[in-house]
């Protein structure tokens, strides 16, 4: 956070309709609302990152001056890369398979109705054609917006026909990718690679949870930046974030952080944070989980399934801005651009218990505890 002094900022225009269909602007580089050179930025990074203003727009196949440990390319497998503790993700696969079975049962029931209405011959014709092609009628999840077309991969991370939209596998809030946000693969699933610049982030069309009520947010992250505050997930695009989850540098100390705002003005003095102590935050996979318990009046940070920090909070403030990946809103400007990889993003509209968070790390969370939003889980 900042030193508590509200810094001046230039008001940003409302997003206008762009190519992505989610309000991304056209024009000057830097991305909607990203700090301009004359604006103070409480999270200005000490060293420039690839793809910053003044450099050519990044192309996924452009040569890199320094090869990072993770460089997923669209549709390719990272050779030989097996990160330290990763989610099994088997639970998500099992859930998807179960939902596919239920969807198929519904499909078969519909076929039966058609057969009864039009005659047995017509029903058998439809059934035989479906079996011969081997095409499922849907993606096997609960999201209407995520329905896969015949022949398309039901586990694809994007909306069919919309390669710039991350598919919500649990709800209906898809997330639009900015130009420098690159999809890739690791051994156990899909990931989003962000490059710590104004054109490398992802934004939903709306909030996913009411941050004034209980909720849980979780993601596997890999931070490549040695310095600076970096935020993997946040919500809000006005004056201030409602919540943010990521990594922070404060007084020479590097820590994981889950922070919430308690006032709409977004001052540092009204923010409450739970931070880790003594944990590695650079070039290592970590499962970050932030839990806000409105009834218990606490926010808790878990790292790799274990409690790493806790703080009391009387009441939280919820802004109207949408969910963000790779950045956070501070004093009316975008701050803390993520440098690295984000995967397996999940949001619940309830507080998970310590045992449930631990089960989440091992991929053993009860399937009945369904998230309201999930991205990059296949």
C-alpha positions as CSV (number, residue, x, y, z in Angstrom):
1,X,0.0,0.0,0.0
2,X,1.0,3.6,0.0
3,X,2.0,5.8,2.9
4,X,-1.6,6.8,3.5
5,X,-1.6,10.0,1.5
6,X,-4.2,10.2,-1.2
7,X,-2.4,11.0,-4.5
8,X,-3.9,13.0,-7.3
9,X,-5.0,11.2,-10.4
10,X,-6.5,12.0,-13.7
11,X,-10.1,10.8,-14.1
12,X,-10.4,8.0,-16.6
13,X,-13.2,7.8,-19.2
14,X,-15.6,5.0,-19.1
15,X,-14.5,2.0,-21.3
16,X,-15.8,2.1,-24.8
17,X,-16.8,-0.9,-26.9
18,X,-13.7,-2.5,-28.5
19,X,-12.7,-5.6,-30.3
20,X,-13.0,-7.8,-27.2
21,X,-16.6,-6.7,-26.6
22,X,-15.8,-6.0,-22.9
23,X,-15.1,-2.3,-23.0
24,X,-11.4,-2.3,-23.9
25,X,-10.4,1.1,-25.4
26,X,-8.6,1.8,-28.6
27,X,-5.9,4.4,-28.9
28,X,-2.9,5.3,-26.8
29,X,-0.8,2.4,-25.5
30,X,-0.9,1.5,-21.8
31,X,-4.4,0.1,-21.4
32,X,-7.5,1.7,-20.0
33,X,-6.7,3.6,-16.8
34,X,-3.1,2.5,-16.6
35,X,-0.8,5.2,-15.0
36,X,0.5,7.8,-17.4
37,X,4.1,9.2,-17.1
38,X,2.9,12.3,-15.4
39,X,0.8,10.5,-12.8
40,X,2.1,9.4,-9.4
41,X,2.0,5.6,-9.1
42,X,2.4,4.1,-5.6
43,X,3.4,0.8,-7.1
44,X,5.9,2.1,-9.7
45,X,8.3,-0.7,-10.4
46,X,12.1,-0.1,-10.0
47,X,13.0,-1.7,-13.3
48,X,11.2,-1.7,-16.6
49,X,9.6,-4.9,-17.7
50,X,9.3,-6.2,-21.2
51,X,6.5,-4.7,-23.2
52,X,6.4,-1.4,-21.3
53,X,5.5,1.9,-23.1
54,X,8.0,2.8,-25.8
55,X,8.7,-0.7,-26.8
56,X,7.1,-2.5,-29.8
57,X,3.9,-4.4,-29.1
58,X,4.7,-7.9,-27.9
59,X,4.3,-10.8,-30.3
60,X,4.2,-14.3,-28.7
61,X,6.9,-15.5,-31.1
62,X,9.2,-12.4,-30.7
63,X,12.7,-13.3,-29.4
64,X,13.2,-12.5,-25.7
65,X,16.4,-11.0,-24.4
66,X,16.1,-13.2,-21.3
67,X,14.2,-16.4,-21.3
68,X,12.0,-16.6,-18.2
69,X,11.5,-19.9,-16.4
70,X,7.9,-20.0,-17.7
71,X,7.1,-18.9,-21.3
72,X,3.9,-20.7,-22.3
73,X,3.0,-20.2,-25.9
74,X,-0.5,-20.5,-27.3
75,X,-1.5,-24.1,-27.6
76,X,1.9,-25.5,-26.7
77,X,3.2,-27.6,-23.9
78,X,6.1,-26.2,-21.8
79,X,8.8,-28.9,-22.3
80,X,10.1,-30.5,-19.2
81,X,8.5,-28.0,-16.9
82,X,7.0,-29.6,-13.8
83,X,6.6,-26.9,-11.1
84,X,6.8,-27.6,-7.4
85,X,3.6,-28.3,-5.6
86,X,0.8,-27.9,-8.2
87,X,-2.9,-28.7,-7.9
88,X,-3.8,-32.2,-8.8
89,X,-6.8,-30.7,-10.6
90,X,-8.3,-34.2,-10.6
91,X,-11.3,-33.0,-8.6
92,X,-12.1,-30.5,-11.4
93,X,-11.7,-33.2,-14.0
94,X,-14.0,-35.6,-12.0
95,X,-16.6,-32.9,-11.6
96,X,-16.5,-32.1,-15.3
97,X,-16.9,-35.8,-16.1
98,X,-19.8,-36.1,-13.7
99,X,-21.5,-33.0,-15.2
100,X,-20.9,-34.4,-18.7
101,X,-22.7,-37.6,-17.7
102,X,-25.6,-35.6,-16.3
103,X,-25.8,-33.5,-19.5
104,X,-25.7,-36.6,-21.6
105,X,-28.6,-38.1,-19.6
106,X,-30.6,-35.0,-20.2
107,X,-29.8,-35.2,-23.9
108,X,-30.9,-38.8,-24.0
109,X,-34.1,-37.9,-22.3
110,X,-34.7,-35.2,-24.9
111,X,-34.1,-37.8,-27.6
112,X,-36.7,-40.1,-26.0
113,X,-39.2,-37.3,-26.1
114,X,-38.5,-36.7,-29.8
115,X,-38.8,-40.4,-30.4
116,X,-42.2,-40.5,-28.7
117,X,-43.4,-37.5,-30.6
118,X,-42.1,-38.2,-34.1
119,X,-41.9,-42.0,-34.0
120,X,-39.3,-44.5,-32.9
121,X,-37.5,-44.4,-36.3
122,X,-36.8,-40.7,-36.1
123,X,-35.5,-41.1,-32.6
124,X,-33.1,-43.9,-33.6
125,X,-31.8,-41.8,-36.5
126,X,-30.9,-38.9,-34.2
127,X,-29.2,-41.3,-31.7
128,X,-27.2,-43.1,-34.3
129,X,-25.9,-39.9,-35.9
130,X,-24.8,-38.6,-32.5
131,X,-23.0,-41.8,-31.6
132,X,-21.3,-42.0,-35.0
133,X,-19.9,-38.5,-34.8
134,X,-18.9,-39.0,-31.1
135,X,-19.8,-35.4,-30.3
136,X,-21.1,-34.4,-26.9
137,X,-23.9,-31.9,-26.9
138,X,-22.2,-29.5,-24.4
139,X,-19.1,-28.8,-22.4
140,X,-20.2,-30.7,-19.3
141,X,-20.4,-27.6,-17.0
142,X,-23.0,-25.3,-15.6
143,X,-22.2,-22.2,-17.7
144,X,-24.6,-21.4,-20.5
145,X,-22.0,-19.0,-21.9
146,X,-19.4,-21.8,-22.0
147,X,-21.3,-24.2,-24.3
148,X,-18.9,-25.8,-26.7
149,X,-19.8,-26.3,-30.3
150,X,-19.7,-29.8,-31.8
151,X,-16.1,-30.9,-32.4
152,X,-14.6,-28.3,-30.1
153,X,-12.6,-29.2,-26.9
154,X,-15.0,-29.0,-23.9
155,X,-11.9,-28.3,-21.7
156,X,-10.7,-25.4,-23.8
157,X,-9.9,-22.3,-21.5
158,X,-11.7,-19.9,-23.9
159,X,-15.3,-19.4,-25.1
160,X,-15.8,-21.3,-28.3
161,X,-15.3,-18.9,-31.2
162,X,-14.0,-16.2,-28.9
163,X,-10.2,-16.8,-28.3
164,X,-9.9,-13.6,-26.3
165,X,-12.5,-14.6,-23.7
166,X,-11.6,-16.9,-20.8
167,X,-14.5,-19.2,-20.2
168,X,-16.3,-19.3,-16.8
169,X,-16.7,-23.0,-16.1
170,X,-19.0,-22.4,-13.1
171,X,-21.0,-19.3,-13.8
172,X,-21.6,-16.9,-16.7
173,X,-18.9,-14.2,-16.1
174,X,-16.3,-14.6,-18.9
175,X,-13.1,-12.7,-18.7
176,X,-11.6,-10.7,-21.6
177,X,-7.9,-10.8,-22.4
178,X,-5.9,-7.7,-23.2
179,X,-3.5,-7.8,-26.2
180,X,-0.4,-8.9,-24.2
181,X,-2.1,-11.6,-22.1
182,X,-1.0,-14.9,-23.5
183,X,-2.6,-18.3,-22.9
184,X,-0.4,-21.4,-22.4
185,X,-0.1,-24.8,-20.9
186,X,1.7,-26.5,-18.0
187,X,1.7,-30.2,-17.1
188,X,-1.6,-30.0,-15.2
189,X,-3.6,-27.5,-17.1
190,X,-4.0,-24.1,-18.7
191,X,-2.4,-20.9,-17.5
192,X,-2.4,-17.2,-18.2
193,X,1.0,-15.5,-18.8
194,X,1.1,-11.8,-17.9
195,X,4.0,-9.5,-18.7
196,X,3.8,-6.6,-16.2
197,X,2.7,-3.9,-18.5
198,X,-0.4,-1.8,-19.2
199,X,-1.5,-4.1,-22.0
200,X,-1.1,-7.4,-20.0
201,X,-4.1,-8.1,-17.8
202,X,-7.6,-9.6,-18.0
203,X,-11.0,-8.1,-17.0
204,X,-14.4,-9.5,-16.5
205,X,-17.6,-7.7,-17.5
206,X,-18.9,-7.4,-13.9
207,X,-18.1,-8.2,-10.3
208,X,-18.2,-11.9,-9.4
209,X,-19.0,-11.5,-5.7
210,X,-20.3,-8.8,-3.3
211,X,-17.2,-8.0,-1.3
212,X,-19.2,-6.7,1.6
213,X,-20.4,-10.3,2.2
214,X,-18.5,-13.5,2.8
215,X,-16.4,-14.9,-0.1
216,X,-13.3,-16.9,-1.0
217,X,-10.9,-16.3,-3.9
218,X,-8.1,-18.7,-4.8
219,X,-5.5,-19.2,-7.6
220,X,-2.2,-20.9,-8.3
221,X,0.4,-18.2,-9.1
222,X,4.0,-18.0,-10.2
223,X,5.7,-14.6,-9.7
224,X,8.8,-13.8,-11.7
225,X,9.4,-10.2,-10.4
226,X,12.1,-9.7,-7.8
227,X,10.7,-6.4,-6.6
228,X,7.6,-4.4,-6.5
229,X,4.0,-5.1,-5.4
230,X,2.1,-7.4,-7.8
231,X,-1.5,-8.4,-7.8
232,X,-2.8,-11.6,-9.3
233,X,-6.5,-11.0,-8.6
234,X,-8.6,-8.0,-7.6
235,X,-12.0,-6.6,-8.0
236,X,-12.9,-3.0,-8.8
237,X,-12.1,-0.3,-11.4
238,X,-13.2,3.0,-9.8
239,X,-11.3,4.9,-7.2
240,X,-10.2,1.8,-5.4
241,X,-10.1,-2.0,-5.3
242,X,-12.6,-3.9,-3.1
243,X,-10.1,-6.8,-2.5
244,X,-6.8,-7.8,-3.9
245,X,-4.7,-10.9,-3.7
246,X,-1.0,-11.1,-4.6
247,X,2.5,-10.2,-3.5
248,X,3.8,-7.0,-1.8
249,X,7.0,-5.2,-1.0
250,X,6.7,-3.2,2.2
251,X,9.6,-1.7,4.2
252,X,12.0,-4.1,2.5
253,X,9.8,-7.1,3.3
254,X,8.4,-9.4,0.6
255,X,5.2,-11.2,1.4
256,X,2.0,-12.6,0.0
257,X,-1.0,-10.4,0.8
258,X,-4.8,-10.6,0.9
259,X,-6.2,-7.1,1.4
260,X,-9.6,-5.5,1.6
261,X,-10.8,-1.9,1.6
262,X,-13.3,-0.7,4.2
263,X,-14.1,2.7,2.7
264,X,-15.0,3.9,-0.8
265,X,-12.3,6.6,-0.8
266,X,-9.6,3.9,-0.9
267,X,-7.2,5.4,1.5
268,X,-4.4,3.3,2.9
269,X,-5.5,4.0,6.4
270,X,-8.9,2.3,5.8
271,X,-7.4,-0.9,4.2
272,X,-7.0,-4.1,6.2
273,X,-4.5,-6.8,5.1
274,X,-3.5,-10.3,6.1
275,X,0.1,-11.0,5.1
276,X,2.5,-13.9,5.1
277,X,5.9,-13.9,7.0
278,X,9.0,-15.6,5.8
279,X,7.6,-17.4,2.7
280,X,9.2,-17.3,-0.7
281,X,7.3,-15.1,-3.2
282,X,9.6,-15.3,-6.2
283,X,9.9,-18.0,-8.9
284,X,8.0,-20.6,-7.1
285,X,4.4,-21.9,-7.5
286,X,2.1,-21.0,-4.6
287,X,-1.6,-21.6,-4.0
288,X,-3.0,-18.3,-2.7
289,X,-6.4,-18.3,-1.0
290,X,-8.1,-15.3,0.5
291,X,-11.1,-15.8,2.8
292,X,-13.4,-13.0,4.1
293,X,-15.8,-14.1,6.8
294,X,-18.3,-11.3,7.3
295,X,-19.9,-13.0,10.3
296,X,-16.6,-13.7,12.0
297,X,-15.3,-10.3,11.0
298,X,-11.9,-11.7,9.8
299,X,-9.9,-12.0,6.6
300,X,-7.5,-14.8,6.3
301,X,-4.7,-15.5,3.9
302,X,-3.7,-19.1,3.1
303,X,-0.6,-20.1,1.2
304,X,-0.4,-23.7,-0.1
305,X,-3.4,-24.7,2.0
306,X,-2.0,-23.4,5.3
307,X,-3.0,-20.2,7.2
308,X,-0.3,-17.6,6.6
309,X,-1.9,-14.5,8.0
310,X,-5.1,-13.2,9.6
311,X,-6.6,-9.8,10.4
312,X,-9.8,-8.5,12.0
313,X,-12.0,-6.4,9.9
314,X,-15.2,-4.7,11.2
315,X,-16.9,-4.4,7.8
316,X,-15.8,-4.4,4.2
317,X,-16.6,-2.1,1.3
318,X,-17.7,-3.4,-2.0
319,X,-17.3,-1.3,-5.2
320,X,-19.1,-1.9,-8.4
321,X,-16.1,-2.6,-10.6
322,X,-15.5,-6.0,-12.2
323,X,-13.0,-8.8,-11.4
324,X,-9.5,-8.2,-12.6
325,X,-6.5,-10.6,-13.3
326,X,-3.0,-9.1,-13.2
327,X,-3.6,-5.7,-11.7
328,X,-5.4,-3.7,-9.0
329,X,-7.0,-0.2,-8.7
330,X,-5.2,2.3,-6.3
331,X,-6.2,6.0,-6.1
332,X,-7.9,5.9,-9.4
333,X,-5.0,4.3,-11.4
334,X,-4.0,0.8,-12.2
335,X,-1.2,-0.5,-10.1
336,X,0.8,-3.7,-9.2
337,X,0.9,-5.3,-12.7
338,X,1.5,-9.1,-12.4
339,X,4.7,-10.5,-13.8
340,X,4.4,-14.3,-14.3
341,X,1.7,-16.9,-14.5
342,X,-1.8,-17.4,-13.1
343,X,-3.9,-20.6,-13.2
344,X,-6.9,-22.4,-11.7
345,X,-8.8,-19.3,-10.6
346,X,-11.8,-20.0,-8.3
347,X,-14.3,-17.8,-6.5
348,X,-16.9,-18.8,-3.9
349,X,-19.7,-16.6,-2.4
350,X,-19.0,-18.2,1.0
351,X,-16.0,-18.4,3.4
352,X,-14.2,-21.8,3.1
353,X,-13.0,-23.3,6.4
354,X,-9.3,-24.1,7.1
355,X,-10.0,-27.8,6.4
356,X,-11.7,-27.0,3.1
357,X,-8.8,-24.8,1.9
358,X,-6.4,-27.6,2.8
359,X,-8.6,-30.0,0.8
360,X,-8.5,-27.6,-2.1
361,X,-4.8,-27.8,-2.3
362,X,-4.9,-31.6,-2.7
363,X,-7.8,-31.4,-5.2
364,X,-10.0,-33.1,-2.6
365,X,-12.5,-30.4,-1.9
366,X,-16.1,-31.7,-1.7
367,X,-17.7,-31.4,-5.1
368,X,-20.8,-30.1,-3.5
369,X,-19.0,-26.9,-2.5
370,X,-19.4,-25.3,-5.9
371,X,-17.7,-22.1,-6.9
372,X,-19.6,-19.2,-8.4
373,X,-16.8,-18.6,-10.9
374,X,-13.9,-20.7,-12.2
375,X,-11.4,-20.0,-15.0
376,X,-8.3,-21.9,-16.3
377,X,-9.4,-25.0,-14.5
378,X,-9.1,-27.5,-17.4
